[in-house]
Amino acid sequence: MLAEFSITPIDKAHGHLSEYVAKTIEIIRQSGLPYELHAMGTIVEGEPEEVFSLIQKCHVNMRQHSLRVSTSIKIDDKVGTTGALYKKVKSVESKLDQGGSG
């Protein structure tokens, strides 16, 4: 399962959020799941139970720093697929390397 998520401390939104993002990324690193940080969120890959548990930990952690938290989650759950975090990007890049033909 791939899950892209972002967790925003709404009452801190007027300032810089990198401090809070860093706390979340540390939790993700400790999980051992493959992940990629992007400008608008983070993508993790793992078994559904692992991914949901991780997102919950991250959300609960943010609640320690904020009175109001917004969590957005987008999931791609394809049975039997592993390594999709990198395979999907490589597939598109290979098409670009071939001149964009499909």
Beta strands, then each sheet from edge to edge (+ up, - down):
strand 1: 2-9
strand 2: 35-38
strand 3: 41-45
strand 4: 69-76
sheet 1: 2+ 3- 1+ 4-
end
